[in-house]
Amino acid sequence: MRKPLSLYHPILYRMRVWQKRMFRQLSWWLSSRSYARTTQAFERLPFRYIKHTSKLIRKLGESDLQLQHNKIINLRLAVESINGVTLQPGEYFSFCKLVGKPSRKRGFVEGMELSFGEARSGIGGGICQLSNLIHWMAIHSPLQVIERANHSFDPFPDEGRILPFGSGAAIFYNYIDLVLYNPTSEAFQLVLNVGESQLEGEILSSSERPYRYHVYEQAHRFIKGNEVVWRENEIWREIVTKGQNAELVSRERLYKNRVRVKYHVEDEKILAD
């Protein structure tokens, strides 16, 4: 497969990033969409839809542990930009629009980011943990995922993984974004916190939750083709009514993932393509 021209030289790459960011800025300026905004003070909505936490420090292969501690600084800044945001009926949520561009001037530091097929350090690295958490909660609610990207490679084996592989949301300011939409007649609110050991999140609502959501993985496998190991799976969701006589409302496949594996996988776990 032929590489994009922007990958042949760093200057070409930076020019392409600048171009994509300008296109995204123009789309924001010209859009008729109403985007949700945060406020300094907010009141919690009365009903909880879902609560989820994720561990702040995890062993990720042979990666530098200091980058994970730095990530916590970046997460605190990102949480400050989003915490309490409320999506009214018909409003959109944009992760990049709310958090803005991570920079040293704003207090962001070197953390781990996934790019160019490698895990490496970058300013603002690690805030994908927050977008992952928000995305996971969103697919347990009526909020619609309008825009979401998965990482194109799998950098580390599953040590301590809780959520299904491929259920996250990659972020790269500002054109790789997580965008949600509220199609309902109710308001939804994101409440977030960086605790001592966990990243904590809730989606609250102005009315009680009428359904239960179950998100799960199917068809997971490692396959090998042309000396490259790939990881595949599907993310599915079931929505059922609450109560003793629960009934299935819908079952749908949300995502089909196929990414390149960057670590060693034992031969007995690999299928032939």
N, C-alpha and C positions, 0 to 999 in steps of 0.2 A: 504494500500500500504506500502510495506516495505521500510524503510528509507535507503539511501546509507550508507555504513559503515563509510564514512568520517564525518557523522553528529553525530556520537555517542560520539566522544571525540574531544576537540579542537586540540590536537596534530595530530590526524588523518586527521582532516580538513585541517590544515596547510600543512601537507605532500601532500595531494591531490592537493591543490592549487599550491604548488611548482612544482609538477609533470606536471600539465597542463601548467604552464608557461614555463617550460623547453621544452615541446613538441611544444609549439607555437614558441619559440625562434628557435628551430631546423628547424621548417617549414619555418621560415623567411630566415634562413641561406642557406637552401638547395633549396629554391624555385627558379624557373626560371622566376617568375613574375618580372616585372619592376614596382617598387613602386615610386609614385610621392614624391618629396621632396620640402621642403620650402627653400627660399633664403632670405637673409637679406634685399635686395632691389628688388622690382618687379614693373612692369608696368601693369596697369589694362588692361585686354582685352576689346575690343571696344563695345561689345554688351551684354546687360543684358538679362539673361534668366528668372530669378526670384529674387525678393527681399522679405525677410520675417523678422519679428521681434517677440520677445517674451518678456513678462514682467519679469523683474529680481526678484521682490519681490511680492509674492502672499501669500494669507492666505491659509495654508494647514492644515486643522484640528486644533489640539491643539499643533502643532509642535513649537519648539523653534525658534523664529524669528531671533535670533543671528546666527543660522546656515545658514540662507538664506543670511545674510549679509556677512558671511564668504565665502559663495558660490561664491560671486562676485570676491573675491580674486583668487579663484581657476579657475574661468572662464577666468580671464585676462591672467593667465599663460597658460591655454590651447589654448586660441586664439592666443597668441604669437607664439605658436608652429605650428599653422596651417595656419594663415592668409597669403593669397597670393599664396597658393599652387596651381599649375597648373597641370592638368591631360592631358598629351599629348595622342594622339591616341594610344590605346593598353596599357595604364598605369593603375595601381591600386592605390586606396587611402585606407590607413589603419589609422583609428583614433588612435588606441593604439600605432602603430609604430611611428606616428608623435608626439603625446603628451608625450609618455614615461610613466614610472611609477610615479604616484604622491607620493611625500615624503616631510617630513618636511624640509629636507636639501635643496630641490629645492624651498621652499617657500610655498608649499601647506599647507592648514590649515584644521581644522575640519569643515566639512560641512555635509549636510544630504545625506545619501545614503540608498538605499532600498536593504536589504539583510535579509536572514533567516526569511522571512515573515514579517518583521517589517521595519519601517522607523527609522533609528538611525544615530548617528554621525560616521564619518570616514574621514581619511585624503584624501583630494581631492574630498570629497562629493559634489555633485551638478553639476559636469561637464557633466552629462547626458543631461542637458538642451542644451548644445552645440551639442551633438550627435543627439538629437531630432531635433534640428533646421536644421542641415546638412541633415539628412535623409529626412525631410519633403521637403526641396528644391530639393534634388536629385530625388525624385519621381515625380517632376514636370519638369523633364529634360530627355534626352536620356541616362543619366548615369544608369548603371545597378547595383542594390543592390545585391552583391554577398553574403554578410554575414550580418545578422542583428538579434538581439534577442529582444524580448519584455519582460517586467517584468512579473513575474509569479503571481503577486497579484496586486490588486488595493487598495492603502492605504488611499486615501482621496476622499471625494465627489467632484463633479464637480463645485466648486466655482471658477468662472473666467476662466474656460477652454474654449479655442478657437478652437484648433485642435481636430479632432475626437479621441475618446479614442482608444488606441492601435495603434497609428500611430507613436510612438516614437522608440528609439533605445537605449537599455540598454548597459552600458559599465562596464566592470570589467577587469582591466589590468591583463593580455594581451589577455586572451583567450575568453572573451566575447567582441567582436569587431564590429565595423561598417566598412565594406569593400565595396568600390565602384569600378566599372570598366568602362572605357571609350571605348565603342565599335565603336565609330564614327571616321571620318576622321578630326574632328575639335578638338580644345583644349578647355578645360573648367577650370575655375578658381574659387576658393572659396575666397571671401573677407569678413572678419568678424570684428566685433567691439563690445566692451562692452561700451554702452553709459551710460548716467546718470540714465535712468530708464528701458532701453530695451537692450536685446541682439540682435544685428543686423547682418544680413547675406545677401549675394548676391551670385548667381552663374552667372559668366560672361562667354562669349563664343567668339571665333574668327569669328563667323558668326551669322547672324540674326536667330532668332527663327522661324522655319517654322510652328510650331504647337502650339496649346493651350492645357493645361493640366488641368483636373478637377479631384480632389481626394475627395472622399466622403465616408460616412458611410452608411451601410445597415444592416438590421437584428439585430438591437441593442435590447438587453433585459437583465433583471436580472432573474435568475432562481434559485430555491432552491431544493437541493437534499441531503438527509442524513444530514439535519440540517446545511448545508453549502450553502451560497449564492455565486453564480457565475455570472460573467458579460461576456456577449458574444457580439460580433459584427463582421462585415466584412468590410474591407477597399477595395474600388474599385477605379479604375482609368479609365477615358475616355480621349482619345487623338483625337482632331479634328483639321482640317485645319483652318488657319486664313482667315479672310475676310468675306464679307457679305454672301456668299454662302458656309458657313462652312459645311464640311462633316465629319462624324465620321470615323476615321481611325481605332481605336481599342477600345474595352472595356474589361477590365480584372479585376478579383479579385486578389488583391495583398496579402492580409492576412486574415486569419480567427482566431480570438482571443477568448480565454476562460481562464479567470483568477479568482482567489478567491478574494472575496470582504472582506476588513478588517474593514469596518465601517457599521453603522446601515443603512439599507434600509427599507423604509416604506413598509408594507405588500402589499398595493395596487399596488406597482410597481413591485412586484415579481410574476413570473409565476411558475407554478409547472413544475418540470422536467419530 
